[in-house]
Each structure stands twice: as structure tokens, then as C-alpha cells.
Amino acid sequence: MGVSCKGLNIIVKTDAPDGLSRRKFLQTGSGVLFGTLALSSGIISTLAPSQSWALPLKSFTEAEGTGILKITRCIFPHDKLDDAVYALVVKDLDAAATKDPAVGELLRDGLKQLDKKANGDWTALDYLQRENLVIKMAHTDFFEKIRGTSVVSLYNNEMAWAHFGYEGASYEMGGYFDRGFQDLEWLPNPSADASPAKA
């Protein structure tokens, strides 16, 4: 079964991926998220080991993992950021739910509330309808758990860095002053007073 969010596809299957035995699949979890990198020639594809990815879930079902991924996309929308990067949030929340059942219960209850507000399957709504329902839950522990995890999981990884053009830490190389401090191409050039030359 395939589902999409603003034109990006996630393929969710209930059978094990190639190379994963049935026994190992049954031991590893209750669900698996599968996907294919949207842009095979993009920067992210150079960092990924293959064009397809799979995320075994230990605590969540495929439907729950897909729901969490779509919520993350609503909270932090980046049209061209691949689902593989958003799946890292699902991975970390799944690990947290495996370690602490209360986290799993919190997230499952939140997903059920979204379905209730949607009068059915929340993930089947169009993007704007899903976004409006997520906004209505902005002050809940459910929302904050996903938002708080996303800030680190989504943005503190090399695939996201490559997508946004961040080269990573430069302390080991002498800092940024001589390595790109002045190369902001997406902002207008500042005045000489605002950006004095190196002394």
C-alpha cells in the first residue's frame, strides 16, 4: 500500500524486506516503513547506501509509523526533504516507545485523537486538512513529544545537513571565518559596516 504526503511517496508493506528472514522480521517489530529516495540524483542520494530504505519498527505498526512521519512533515514542512530523513524521527520515537511504554501510549493516544477529529483515518486526509488538525493539538504532550524529538532527529544528521547546505562542524578546521563565513548566497550582501573585513 502506498501513501503520499505533498507528492512524496512512502511505501508501507507488511512483509519483510529482501535479506531479512521471516524470523528476524518477527523478532524486530510490529511494522516496517519502506521508501524510495525521491530524487535519485540529489545530495541525499550520495550519502544513502541505496535508493530504497526500510525502517523496522519495534513498537509501532506501519500505520502508526506513517502517521508519525506525516505529523513530523506537518510540524516541520520541507517540500523537497526526502521521507528518509523524516523517518529518522520515527526511528527515534519508536526506540523511545520501546524503552518506555508510556511514550508509546502517549503517541498512540494522540494518533487515535487525530483519527477521531478526522472522523476516520487521519492520514487519508489531504495535507492542509491534516495540518489543521495537527495545529489544533499544538499544546498537547503528544505534539510536544514529536516536536521535541524532531528538532534533534530531523536536523542533527548528515542527510539533512547535505539537503540544507550545512557543511558540518568546522572547529577542527579552524572555524568558519575562513571557511564560508561570508558565502551566504541566499541573503543580500550586507553593508561594510555590518560585515567588516578581517583585521
Buried (B, 14 or more C-beta within 10 A) or exposed (E): EEBEBBEBEBBBBEEBBEEBEEEEBEEBBBBBBBBBBBEEEBBBBEBBEEEBBBBBBBBBBBBBBBBBBBBBBBBBEBEEBBBBBBBBBBBBBBBBBBEEEEBBEBBBEBBBBBBEBBEEEBBEBEBEEBBEBBEEBEEBEBBEBBBEBBEEBBBEBEBBBBBEEEEEEBEEEEEBEEEEEEEEEEEEEEEEEEEEEEE
